[in-house]
Amino acid sequence: MGYYRSVGSVPPKRHTQHRAPDGSLYAEELMGEEGFSSDSSLLYHRHVPSAMVASEPWQLPEHRTTPNHPLRPRHLRLHELFAPQSWPDTDLVTGRRLLLANADVRLEYVVGAKDSPLYRSGIGDELVYIEDGEVRVETVFGVIEAGSGDYVVIPRSTTHRFLPRGSQPVRAYVVASASHITPPHRYLSRFGQLLEHAPYCERDLRGPSEPFELEGRDVEVYVKHPGGGAVVGTRVTMPHHPFDVAGWDGCLYPWAFSISDYEPLTGRIHQPPPSHQVFEGRGFVVCNFVPRKVDYHPLAIPVPYYHANVDSDEVMFYVGGDYEARKGSGIAQGSVSVHPGGHTHGPQPGAVERSLGATFFDELAVMVDTFRPLELGEGALACEDPDYAWSWARPAQ
């Protein structure tokens, strides 16, 4: 992240003795990216953080994928994936269902009300968008409270768990990367500060503010990691609870950001998707489409022009409002549209004329553009609208 923070008890000088009140020596752990060449944090544990007493396979949910062949756009109805009777027994880690994937990113969805096990990804950073509900995210760095409209960025190898709060289940959309997830580099100074033209700033980011320590023996941690060219799982048993950190400092830690704090960029004529970008990873970008004033040229066409994604697949998750360009397609809140490279797409018939003269769009969507083709997971195949691909050929509505 490049935004330094210090939480809890740390010594005045790094890599020097740091003792607990009882005189015992804390175990210092460096958690760093790109070897020793990028962002890192130092954590001070009461116990040895590498200690483990057991390791056994964790059988992951179905992760096989199917090519998008024959090539066509797709509409996924995510709210059909989890029946209400399943919510009490589903957690936000083991209950995820795979929608789309390539070598750079996996897009998953889950609805659940059960506390998750302790978990970490050994593959890459994970971006969790809370579509609905309230959740407490407990991590080795501390606690983050998150709710509807929040993104939670969890760095690779961060041990954490999700504890839903309130009377409703949590709906979560997961962007699980094979790399790090950061703000767009064009919005960062060469030292990592968010610049004046960025659509959000450090004041909008929420990280853990105090240490969080728990006691426990023989504690299981679920780990996803690479294995044989695929994603595999392992359950590691640690002799002590991993939440034993008395303090930490550095620039690598989990953080949350509300989509409502994103300031949209607008112009006289239609602005392309990069103007809505909020995150980037290797081989993909994430954009927001938020409520905003729209184009003010006297002859402006506010909805998007038709466009062919010759280098990317476009995945749009509709999470709120009224998405003007898709009226008549079947798209609604909870929908995901998949427009693959090689397919020209754009407004539904009639949407261009209806949009003329509009001054404001009340829409909320999360878009992921990938630069390698996506394949379909079992979750996508289970909730696909079979008629969507032909919706542009229907009469205007």
N, C-alpha and C positions, 0 to 999 in steps of 0.2 A: 504493500500500500504506500510506503514511503512517508507515513505520517506518524511521527514518534509519539509513543505513550509510555508511561511508567505507572504500574499498578502494584500496590502492596509493598512488601519489604524487599528491597534490593540493596546490595552493597555499594559503597561509593565508587568502587573501581571494579570493572568486570574481570572475571577469571581470578578473583581473589577469594579468600576464605569468607564465608557468610554463615553465621551460626544462629540456630534457633534459640529461643529463651532458655531451653534446658541445656544449652551448650553443645548440642549435636550439630554436625556440619550438614548444611543443605547440599543436595546434589544439583549441580548446575547443568542445565540442558540447553544446548544451542539448537533452535529449530530454524533452519535457514533454507532459502531457495537457491537453486543453481550452484550447488556445492557451497562454497564460502564466498560467492561473488555477487549476491543480490540481497534482497531484504531478509531480515532475520529478527528473532527475539530470543532473549535469554530467560529461561524459567527456572525457578528455585524450588526443587521438590524436597519433601520430607523423607521420601524413600527413593530407591534407585529406579529411575523411570524405565530402564530396559529389562527389569526383572520379569520373568514369566515362568509359570509352572506347568502349563499345558497348552497344546495347540492342536486343533482338529478342524476338519473341513466344515464350512458353512455352505449348505446347499442354497444357492441363490434362486430367486424367481426366474422364470424363463427369460433368457437373454438372446436367444437366436433371432436373426433378422431375415427378412425376405426382400429381395430387390423390388423396387417400384417398376414392375414390368407386367403388362404393357404400361408404358409411361402415361400417367395421367395425374391431374390434380386430385387432392383428397380432402375430405371434410371429416374430422373426427369429433364425435360427441362425447366429450370426456365425462360429463355428468351421468352417463349411462354405465360407466365402468365399475362403480362400487355401489352395491345395493345397501340401503339403510341398515338392514340387519347385520351387515358385515362391519359397520363402523366401530362398535365397541371392542372388537377383537383385532382391529387393524392398527398398526403403528406406522409412523412416517419414515421408517427405515426398511424394515423387512416387507412392508406391504406395497412397495412401489411397483408399478407396472410400466414396462418399457414401451414407449410410443415410437420413437425414431432414433436412429443411431448411425454414426460412421466412426472412423478412427479417431476423430477429434472430440466428439461430444455425444452424449446420450441424453435424450429428453424423456423424462419419466413423470408419472402422475400418481398421486395417492390421496385417499380420503380416509382419515382415521381419528379415533378418540382415545387410543391406548398409548400409554407411555412407551417410548421406544427403548431398545437396549442401547448401551454405549456403542458408539460406532465411529469409525474413521475411514476415509478414502485414502488408499495408497496409490491412486491413479492420477488424481488431479484435484483442483479446487472444485467446490460445488456451490452453485447459486440456487437458493431455494426461494421461490416466490410464493408468499402466502396469499392464495386467492381469497380465502375466507377463514375466519376463526382466530383464536388467540392461542399462542404457544410460548412456553418458556424454553429457551435453548440454553442448556447447561453445557459448559465447555471447560476444558482444562485451563483456559484463560479467565474464566468467570462466566457470568450469566448475561444473556441478552433476552429482553422481553420483546416479542414481535406479534404483529397482528395483521389484519387484512390490509393488503397493499404494500406490505414490507418485503423487500429483498433481504435475504441473509446470505452473506458471503462467508464461506467456511474454507479456510486454506487446507490444502492437502495435508494429511496426517494429523489433523486436529481432532482429538478425541472429544466427542460430544454426544448429546442425546436430546430428543424432543419430547416435551411434556405438555400435551394439550391442556388448555385451561378453558373454563366456562362450560356452558351447557351444550354447545354445538361442536361437531367434529371439525377438524382442520382439513382444508383442501390445499394441497401444495403441489406446485409445478417445479420440477427439479431439472436444472441444467447442469449435468455432471460432466465436467470437462476432463480432457487428458493433458491439461496444461494449467497455467495460472489464469485467473480472471481478474482484470484490472479496469479502472476507468480508461476511456480512450486516450491513447498517448498524445493526441493532438490537444487535449485539454490539460495536459500536465507540463509544468516547467521541467527543465533538465534536471532539477533536484527533486521532483515529485510533487510539487505543490499544485493544487487545482487552480487554473488560471482564471482571470476575470471573465473571459467569454465562456467558461464552462457552465453547463446548465445546473450544476449543483456544486457545493463546496464542503469543506471539512466540517463546518457547523452542522451540516445535515446528517453526518455520519454518527452512528451510535455503536460504540464498542463496550466491552466489559469495563466496569468502573471500579471494581474491588475484587480481591481474591475470593475464590469459592472452594472450600475444602470439605471433603466428606471422608468418613472412616469406612473401611470395608476390607474383607478378606476374600481371597479367591474370586476376584471380580472378572466377569467375562467382557471382552471387547470384540465386537464384530468388525472385521476388516475386509474391504474390497481391494483387490490388487491384481496386477497382470499375471497371467499364467497360460502358457501354451498358445499365445496369440488370442486369448479371450479374457474376459473378466471373470475372476473366480473369487471365492470367499473363504475366510478362515476365522474361527473363533479362538481368540487368544485369552488365556486365563492368567491374570496378574495377581501376585500374592497380596498386594495392597491396592486400595482404590487409586486410580490415576488422578483423581481430583485432589491432589495433595500439594498444590502449588501455593507457597506463601507470598510470592511476588514475581513479577516479570516486567521486562521493559524491552522496547524495540519497535519495529515497524511492520511486524507480521503478526496478525491476530484476526479473529472473526469480527465482522461488523455488520450492522443493519442500516438500511436506507429505505425510506418510504417513497413510493412512486409519486405521492402527492407533493413531495418536496422537489420534484424535477420541474425545472422552468422551461417550458417549450419555446423553441425558436420558430418564428414565423416570418413571412415575407409577402411581397405584393403578389407573387405567383406561387404555384404549388412547390413546396419544399420536398426534396427527395428524402428517402429513409435515413441516410447518414446524418441529417440534421436532428434526428430523434435518438441518436445512439447514446446508450448509457453505460455499457460494458463492452469489453473485447476479450477474446481468448485466441489461442492458436487455431486458425481455421474457421473462426466464427465470430459474429458480433451479436450483441443484444441491443434492441431499441425499444423505447416506450412510445406509445401514441396516447397522449393525455388530453383532457379537455382543454381547448385552446381557441383563440380567435384564428380565423382562416383568411385566406388570400384576399387582398384588398385592391388589386388592380380592377378597373371598371369592367374589363372583359375576362376576369379570372374564371377558371374552372376549378373549384375547390377540391373535387375528388381526384384521385391519382389518374394519370394517363396510363394507357396500356403499355406494358413493359415486358420484355423477355429476359429472364434471368439466365443469361448465357454462361455465367460463371458460378452461380450459386443456387441453392434451394432456399426458399423463403417459407418460414413457419410462423404463423400468426395465432396467438392465443387471445381470444376475446374475453375479457374479464369484467367489463362493465360498460355502461352507456349504450349508445346507439350508433353502430358503425355504418355510416351513410352509404358507403360505396358497395356494401354487400347485401343491401335489401333485395329480396327476391331469390337469394341463393340458398336459403335454409340456415345460414350462419346465425348464431344466437350466443348469448352469454354461456361460457363453458365450451364453446367450439374451438377447434384448432383447424386452420386451413393449411394445407401443404401444397405449395406451388413449386414444382421441381424445375431445375435447369432444363432448358429445351422447350419449355411451355410458356407461351405468351398469356399473361393474365392482366386483369384490371377490373374496372367497375362492372357491375351487372347491368344488363340492358335497362335503360331508363334512369339510371343513377346520375349520369352526367347532367341531363336536363333538370332533374329534381334539385341538384346541388347549386344551380346558378342563383346567385344572389345571397347565398348563405354567408353569414358572418361569424358563426361559432359552431364548432363540432363538440358534442358531448360524448366522447368515446374514450375507452380505456382498453389498451391491448399491449401485450408483450410479444415482441417479434424476435426470432432468432434466424439469422441468415448464416448458412454454412457454405463453405467454398469447396466442399467435396460432397458428392451425392449422398443423400440419406436413404437408409433402408427402413423397412417397416417392422416394428416389433409386434409382439402378440397383443399388446394393449391397443395399438392402432387397428389391427385387424378385427378386434372384438367390438369396436364402437364406430366403424366407418359408415358414413352415409353413402350408399351405392349410387345415388343419383346426382351427386354434386358435380361430377366432371362435365355433365351435359347442361349445367344451369345457364351458361352463356347463350345457349341456343334457344332458350325459352323466350316467349314474348315478354316485353317490358311490363313490369308491375308497378 
